[in-house]
Amino acid sequence: MTLERIIVTALGGNQIAKSKTDMLPQQYAVTRETAEVLADIISEKPDHGYVITHGNGPQVGAEMDMAALAASSNPPFNYQQALHAAGAKTQGLIGHMILNPLNNLLEASNIGQRATALVTEVVVDFDDPGFQLPTKPVGTEHTWDEIEQIFHATAKRPNKPQKDVWEVDTPLGPLTFKEYEVDRYRQVVASPIPRDIREFGSITDLLEAGKIPIAVGGGGIPVYKDPSGAYIPKEAVIDKDRASALLVKMLSDKYQSTPIDFVILTATDKVYLDWKSEEEKGDGIQRMGIAAAKEYLEGPHFDEGSMKPKIQAAIYAIENGDADRVIITTPDKLQSALVGDAGTTIKKECATVFYR
């Protein structure tokens, strides 16, 4: 199958579970809304290739919360959970949540394309510095009282290399939390740089067969290669935008004559400079080049746990993956963003334009 263009779409985990009170029915409903948008786009451009990736930060956090509650219950019950296992589990669940409504919609349209979810391992370096400096937020916000109740925390100490980060003693061992606002904490975990995608061949096989792979979920299950050549799971959560940008690069290397769009779907409709709150969003960017994106990264314009890694991933995808463009927006604005009427478009060379 000849692909006119490839669109890699990264769906944020916070766009599946928007709050810690969202149960599975709410998450399915939100995911179906996104599937409807994607199905419309696929129907309009069936000659394009599509790959869907997704985050899982809230879902992994919920798994770890349940493990903490199990360990501290009276009597305790066995619900042991490791980060890599939580990543694998949520890949399957979220993959199903995306493919079920998407395939129903595609089959109703008689397009002939069908989504398939792949459990995906992503290779990291065993000694990546990210293992020593946890930065990736997982789960939802907690007050300190909630941390004491859920995790049976007994003490907290400042993590001196990082501002507003605390080491917390729990029955599960030491955990790390970042205080984003006064008495508003999120657990942060190691987030190494992705180096390779083990299932890349399966992703391209599906693309060339006219299928839609859902892959690299939650950034992929982190694994490292041991001296014997075996791949071993490692405790971490890879940033899904950075892993998706690596996928863009690998696709670009394989399909050198095919333009690739990288779409990042998130909770904000566009990139804002100096976002503070819904009421104080700062200036919205309609389009910019990577030179401006790098300049803004140098300043205090983007939050470490939300927009900053998305801009970093956009730069990587364009500089290393030769992406034609990166679009950052919300699912409901995606169709307009693809024609430049909404969201933020980042290109290799482009004058900066703000929304007015």
BELSUL-V314934 format. One record per pair of residues at least 24 apart in sequence whose C-alpha atoms are under 7 Angstrom apart, sorted by the first residue. I is the first residue (numbers start at 1). J is the second residue. D is the distance in Angstrom with one decimal. If there is no record, write none. Layout:
BEGIN
I/J/D
I/J/D
END
This chain:
BEGIN
1/208/5.3
1/209/6.6
1/210/6.8
3/47/6.1
3/48/5.4
3/49/5.8
4/47/6.0
4/48/5.3
4/258/6.4
5/48/4.9
5/49/6.2
5/258/5.6
5/259/5.2
5/260/5.9
6/48/5.6
6/49/4.5
6/50/5.7
6/259/6.5
6/260/4.8
6/261/6.3
7/49/6.2
7/50/5.0
7/51/6.4
7/260/5.8
7/261/4.8
7/262/6.0
8/50/6.0
8/51/4.8
8/52/5.9
8/261/6.2
8/262/4.9
8/263/6.0
9/51/6.3
9/52/4.9
9/53/6.1
9/262/6.1
9/263/4.6
9/264/6.0
10/52/6.0
10/53/4.6
10/54/5.2
10/241/6.8
10/244/6.8
10/263/6.1
10/264/4.9
10/265/6.0
11/53/6.1
11/54/4.4
11/55/6.2
11/264/6.4
11/265/5.0
11/266/6.7
12/54/5.6
12/55/4.8
12/265/6.0
12/266/5.4
13/54/6.4
13/55/4.1
13/56/4.5
13/57/5.8
13/58/6.2
14/58/6.5
15/266/6.4
15/267/6.3
17/58/6.6
20/140/5.8
28/97/6.0
31/97/6.6
31/98/6.1
32/101/5.7
34/331/5.8
35/98/6.5
35/101/6.3
35/102/5.0
36/102/6.9
37/331/6.9
39/102/6.3
39/105/6.4
39/106/6.2
43/111/6.7
49/207/6.2
50/212/5.5
51/212/5.6
51/213/5.2
51/214/6.0
52/213/6.3
52/214/4.7
52/215/6.4
53/214/5.7
53/215/5.3
53/216/5.6
53/217/5.5
53/244/6.8
54/217/4.9
54/218/5.7
54/240/6.6
55/217/6.0
55/218/4.1
55/219/6.7
55/240/5.5
56/90/6.7
56/218/4.7
57/137/6.8
57/138/4.4
57/139/5.7
58/138/5.6
58/139/4.0
58/140/5.9
59/90/6.6
59/139/6.5
60/86/5.6
60/87/6.4
60/90/6.9
60/138/6.4
60/139/6.4
61/138/4.8
61/139/3.4
61/140/6.9
62/139/5.7
65/150/6.8
68/150/6.3
68/151/5.2
68/172/6.8
69/150/5.5
69/151/6.5
72/152/6.6
82/235/7.0
83/235/5.4
83/236/6.0
83/237/7.0
84/221/5.7
84/222/6.6
84/233/6.4
84/234/6.5
84/235/5.6
84/236/6.6
87/218/6.5
87/221/5.9
88/119/6.9
88/221/6.3
91/119/6.3
91/217/5.2
91/218/6.8
92/119/6.8
95/214/6.4
113/210/6.1
113/211/5.4
114/211/5.2
114/212/5.9
115/211/5.8
115/212/4.3
115/213/5.7
115/214/6.8
116/212/6.1
116/213/5.0
116/214/5.9
117/213/5.9
117/214/4.5
117/215/6.1
118/213/6.9
118/214/6.0
118/215/5.2
119/215/6.7
120/198/7.0
120/199/5.9
120/215/6.1
120/216/5.3
120/217/7.0
120/220/5.3
120/221/6.3
121/197/6.3
121/198/5.6
121/199/6.8
121/220/5.1
121/221/4.5
121/222/6.0
121/223/6.5
122/194/6.3
122/196/5.7
122/197/4.6
122/198/6.0
122/220/5.1
122/221/5.7
122/222/5.1
122/223/6.1
123/194/6.0
123/195/5.4
123/196/5.0
123/197/6.2
123/222/5.9
123/223/5.0
123/224/5.5
124/192/6.4
124/193/6.2
124/194/5.1
124/195/5.5
124/222/6.2
124/223/6.0
124/224/5.4
125/224/6.0
126/224/5.7
128/192/5.8
130/190/5.5
130/191/5.4
130/192/4.8
131/190/4.8
131/191/6.7
131/192/6.5
133/190/6.4
134/188/5.6
134/189/4.5
134/190/4.1
134/191/6.6
135/188/5.4
135/189/5.8
135/190/6.1
135/191/6.5
136/188/4.9
136/189/5.1
136/190/6.2
136/191/5.7
136/237/7.0
136/305/6.9
137/186/6.1
137/187/5.6
137/188/4.3
137/189/6.5
137/305/6.5
138/186/6.7
138/187/5.7
138/188/6.0
139/186/6.7
139/187/6.8
140/186/6.1
141/184/5.8
141/185/5.3
141/186/4.9
142/184/5.6
142/185/5.1
142/186/6.3
143/183/5.2
143/184/5.1
143/185/6.1
144/183/6.1
189/236/6.3
189/237/6.8
190/236/4.9
190/237/6.3
191/236/5.7
191/237/5.3
191/238/4.9
191/239/6.4
192/238/6.0
194/238/7.0
194/243/5.8
219/243/5.1
241/310/6.0
241/313/5.8
242/313/4.9
245/313/5.6
245/316/6.5
245/317/4.9
248/317/6.2
248/321/5.7
249/317/6.2
249/320/6.1
249/321/3.6
252/321/5.7
252/322/6.6
259/323/6.9
259/324/5.8
260/323/5.2
260/324/5.5
261/323/5.9
261/324/5.7
261/325/5.3
261/326/6.0
262/323/6.8
262/325/6.4
262/326/4.7
262/327/6.4
263/326/5.7
263/327/4.7
263/328/6.0
264/327/6.1
264/328/4.8
264/329/6.6
265/328/6.0
265/329/5.3
265/330/5.1
265/331/5.9
266/329/6.0
266/330/5.2
267/330/5.9
268/329/6.2
268/330/5.9
269/329/4.4
269/330/4.8
269/333/6.8
269/343/5.5
270/328/6.0
270/329/4.9
270/343/4.3
270/344/5.1
271/328/6.9
271/344/5.9
273/301/5.3
273/302/6.8
274/301/4.5
274/302/6.3
283/354/6.8
284/354/5.7
284/355/5.5
285/344/5.8
285/353/6.2
285/354/4.4
285/355/6.0
286/343/6.3
286/344/4.6
286/345/6.3
286/353/5.5
286/354/5.2
286/355/5.7
287/344/5.3
287/345/4.6
287/346/5.6
287/352/5.6
287/353/5.4
288/345/6.6
288/346/5.1
288/347/6.5
288/350/5.3
288/351/5.6
288/352/4.2
288/353/6.5
289/346/5.5
289/347/5.0
289/348/5.3
289/349/4.7
289/350/4.3
289/351/6.3
289/352/6.7
290/315/6.0
290/346/6.7
290/347/6.4
290/348/5.5
290/349/6.7
318/348/6.3
END
